[in-house]
Amino acid sequence: MILHDVRFALRLMKKSPGFTAVVVISLALGIGANTAIFSLINTIMLRQMRVERPDQLVAFVQKRPGEDRNDDSIEWSSYEHFRDNNHVFSALTGVWFDNVAAVRADDMETDTVVLENVVGNYFPTLGLKPALGRLIGPDDTPADGVAQVAVLSWSYWNSRFNRDPSVIGKRIFVRDKPVTVIGIAPSSYTGPRVGARTDIWVPSGREPVRMLGRLKAGATLDQARAEIALLYRFTLEQRAAQDKDPRIWQTTIDVEKAGAGFGQVRDKYAKPLAMLMVVVTLLLLLACSNVASLLLARASARQGEMAVRVAIGATLGRLIRQMLTESLILASLGALVGSVIAYFGTGVLVRILASGPVAENLKIEVQPDLNLLLFTAFVTALAAVLFGLAPAWYAFRNASATSLRRAGKGGVRSGRMFEHSLVSVQVALSVVLVSAAAMFIGHVSRMRTLDLGFRTDNVLLMTLDTSKTGLKRAQLVPRLQQLQERMRHITSVQSVAIAGCTPIQGCGAMRFVIVDEHPEPEATRTRVALNFVSPGYFETLHVPIKAGRDFSMQDVGRPRVAIINEAMAEHYFPDSNAVGKYFRVDPDKRFGGWNGEEPYEVIGVVANSKNVDLHAPAPRSMFFNMFQENEVMTQFLLHTNVDPDSIAGPARQAVREQLSAARVSRVTTLSRQVDSAIVPERLVATLTSYFGVLAITLAGIGLYGLLSYAVAHRTGEIGVRIAVGARAVDIWWLVLRRALTVLCGGILAGGLLALWARPLASRVAQDLRPESLVPIAFAAGAVFVVGLLACVVPVRRAARVDPIVALRTE
């Protein structure tokens, strides 16, 4: 019987290819959008690492008071203390990441890889077996801190060494240090970070690590938290001996599930992806309601067929099975086409995500797995049921003997209310989606025009890798100054600067500041951002100097000077001009060999600039002259009066001429860097705009289908009205009245739903301004206009009905 239903459904689809194409495309768009978004959610948020018992793995996260970000690193001595004194973990291990590491072989060019430094028991703790050779073990831990061996990932072995088994035992150089390749990791394991594929693992010495633990059988997360909180006092005591900040004792540590890996990317994109999942669910509902209205229209035309089936004994279950079989086939075809749409759409989404700073080395690989297949099957079945049940029930309810007698007269007119409701639902959902798109597009526009405190246009950013120059710091700093001068002579370049980082990248470091005339309570003091920059940095970025002067080369060899921003000046020198004042940098031992005890004279105050988070106020910042401090900074900023990308070639040539051993590791523009800082907002705005256009199109198609169906089935009535003297305007109003009822009802419902949902959108992005009614008004107006356009053809068709022809068909 089922095969019979399938064959009949296929014949019916072949008989009306236009109808089938419209239904399949509508469903493909809805199912494809859901599959694309879920594939990212599955990859970033749900997929477990392919290791032994991932449910037993946990990670350790520290939280410092007064800081939003988590601290990942655990000192080696603390790691050993946790490892040797806990009772809830069967194993504790650690890993540290190096996103940019230079690697070369004797017979190959230098490559840049993602490197992991791992504790000797890392691979045994995860329960991994080598694909070739052996993996790093406890005996490989270097006594002098210099790694001697390395393990390659399967993908790096495949792409760089073409799966050559002779690579085992081969010597390669990691940061110019020789190591021997001892094994290849299994192809299923790509590293513990979501979205980042590791290329090489080397054993760690006694450096800080990010800890991973495997719970003992029967141990709970709460037990682990309680024990680690007690053991953590050892770490706090160590830090308190080095750092006098009393808030250290307020630092806490937490234990969280890590079976899915470390999730910086997951944490950043969780809310936007959840928001998009809601949006595509609404889009699927809209597509299903659209298809249901089309099937209802066709079911009305098939009343004669259904009446015959009932007359010869067909039951409700039999009719529903036939209709659902047809619906499931249509949904399956939609899922197949939607899978193709999802494949290409996912690639676009990954490229958008990869443009963000948190995903600089993002290597998301969306691969089909059981979760994705089950989700697609579920969505397909759900769609089939959603748009198939209503036509099935309609067909059975109207499949009576009366329907059989009237089948030749165009069928009965029951079910209009339900059809109208379906189209109104489409209109309402389209209002919600279009208003969401307008809200997020407006938000991104405001972010792009936000006063950042610096100019973003026409600035080229070029980062150098000077590790292979062989020059010491004292030799390299003057060479960088000469390169800066050389770049100034490039045609169309107006100014050049060197810096440790740009404002969007964040600060080079954070330090406590000591101002003798403005002592801070230990409990409330916070670190100040610092950056080493060259003279001309503020000119290049068009950061206004509010007081004092810029750095100059004459500062070299003189007492130390600094420039601070307005936020720092207002905090430490609130009642006087900061220029000419002095401050010191707290000489914390953890900050290395840089001596901050000598006081700095403030020679300038500059305007505040946003730093990393464009939503947050500008932080207190201080700037030091890199040439006076003899610090090596390698990020060049070139301000031009032309397209900055056109200067990249001449700038590279200047590097080759002036510092030939240096390598240009990255070239971008400041405007692209700013765009990368708002990737979550851009992602939501871009996709909701696409989905909004799609929704409004589907709503227009639904309204057009409703009116076309109504005109076709009221041809006789319209002919009679025209025959007795009805004017064209009367016929127009007859058709438009139904359309306006459906359209206005849907717009009103959609507006109220959008109004109710506004606070939910504010959880996705800060400063979203959900209180504005402009997006809802825009959506209502856009949907109304599209709805009226959808009425044009049916209205004109109704007005041109020939009463003679219409009456002849009755």
MOKAJO-V768250 format. One record per backbone hydrogen bond with DSSP energy under -1.0 kcal/mol. NH is the residue of the N-H (numbers start at 1). CO is the residue of the C=O. Records with the same first field share a line. If there is no record, write none. Layout:
NH->CO / CO
This chain:
5->1
6->2
7->3
8->4
9->5
10->6
11->7
12->8
13->9
14->10
15->11
16->12
20->16
21->17
22->18
23->19
24->20
25->21
26->22
27->23
28->24
29->25
30->26
31->27
32->28
33->29
34->30
35->31
36->32
37->33
38->34
39->35
40->36
41->37
42->38
43->39
44->40
45->41
46->41
47->42
49->259
51->49
52->126
56->53
57->54
58->213
59->256
60->211
61->254
62->71
63->252
67->64
71->62
74->209
79->75
80->76
81->77
82->78
83->79
84->80
85->81
86->82
90->214
91->214
93->212
95->210
96->117
98->115
101->113
103->111
104->173
108->105
111->103
113->101
115->98
116->200
117->96
118->202
119->94
122->119
125->121
126->122
128->123
131->184
132->184
134->182
140->137
141->138
150->180
151->201
152->183
153->199
157->153
158->154
159->155
160->156
161->157
163->157
164->161
167->164
168->165
169->181
170->167
172->179
173->104
174->177
175->102
177->174
179->172
180->148
181->170
182->150
184->132
185->152
189->186
194->262
196->193
198->190
199->114
200->114
201->151
202->116
204->118
209->74
210->95
212->93
213->58
214->91
215->56
216->88
219->216
224->220
225->221
226->222
227->223
228->224
229->225
230->226
231->227
232->228
233->230
234->231
236->232
237->233
238->234
239->235
240->236
241->237
242->239
243->239
248->245
249->246
250->247
251->248
252->63
254->61
256->59
258->57
261->258
262->192
267->263
268->264
269->265
273->269
274->270
275->271
276->272
277->273
278->274
279->275
280->276
281->277
282->278
283->279
284->280
285->281
286->282
287->283
288->284
289->285
290->286
291->287
292->288
293->289
294->290
295->291
296->292
297->293
298->294
299->295
300->296
301->297
302->298
303->300
306->302
307->303
308->304
309->305
310->306
311->307
312->308
313->310
314->309
319->315
320->316
321->317
322->318
323->319
324->320
325->321
326->322
327->323
328->324
329->325
330->326
331->327
332->328
333->329
334->330
335->331
336->332
337->333
338->334
339->335
340->336
341->337
342->338
343->339
344->340
345->341
346->342
347->343
348->344
349->345
350->346
351->347
352->348
353->349
354->350
355->352
356->353
359->356
360->357
362->359
363->195
373->369
374->370
375->371
376->372
377->373
378->374
379->375
380->376
381->377
382->378
383->379
384->380
385->381
386->382
387->383
388->384
389->385
392->388
393->389
394->390
395->391
396->392
397->393
398->394
400->398
404->400
405->401
406->402
409->406
411->406
419->415
420->416
421->417
422->418
423->419
424->420
425->421
426->422
427->423
428->424
429->425
430->426
431->427
432->428
433->429
434->430
435->431
436->432
437->433
438->434
439->435
440->436
441->437
442->438
443->439
444->440
445->441
446->442
447->443
448->444
449->445
452->450
455->541
460->638
461->668
462->636
463->666
464->634
465->663
469->466
476->472
477->473
480->476
481->477
482->478
483->479
484->480
485->481
486->482
487->483
488->484
489->486
490->487
493->490
494->639
495->639
497->637
499->635
500->532
506->502
508->530
509->530
511->528
514->584
518->515
524->521
525->521
528->511
529->620
530->509
531->622
533->624
534->498
537->534
540->536
541->537
543->538
546->605
547->605
549->603
555->552
556->553
558->555
562->601
563->623
564->604
565->621
566->606
569->565
570->566
571->567
572->568
573->569
580->602
581->578
583->600
584->514
585->596
586->512
588->586
591->588
592->589
600->583
601->560
602->581
603->562
605->547
606->564
607->544
610->452
612->503
613->611
622->529
623->563
624->531
626->533
629->625
631->626
635->499
636->462
637->497
638->460
639->495
640->458
641->492
646->643
647->644
651->647
652->648
653->649
654->650
655->651
656->652
657->653
658->654
659->655
662->659
663->465
665->463
666->463
668->461
670->459
673->669
674->670
675->671
676->672
678->675
682->678
683->679
684->680
685->681
686->682
687->683
688->684
689->685
690->686
691->687
692->688
693->689
694->690
695->691
696->692
697->693
698->694
699->695
700->696
701->697
702->698
703->699
704->700
705->701
706->702
707->703
708->704
709->705
710->706
711->707
712->708
713->709
718->714
719->715
720->716
721->717
722->718
723->719
724->720
725->722
726->721
731->727
732->728
733->729
734->730
735->731
736->732
737->733
739->735
740->736
741->737
742->738
743->739
744->740
745->741
746->742
747->743
748->744
749->745
750->746
751->747
752->748
753->749
754->750
755->751
756->752
757->753
761->757
762->758
763->760
764->761
772->769
777->773
778->774
779->775
780->776
781->777
782->778
783->779
784->780
785->781
786->782
787->783
788->784
789->785
790->786
795->791
796->792
797->793
798->794
799->795
800->796
801->798
806->802
807->803
808->804
809->805
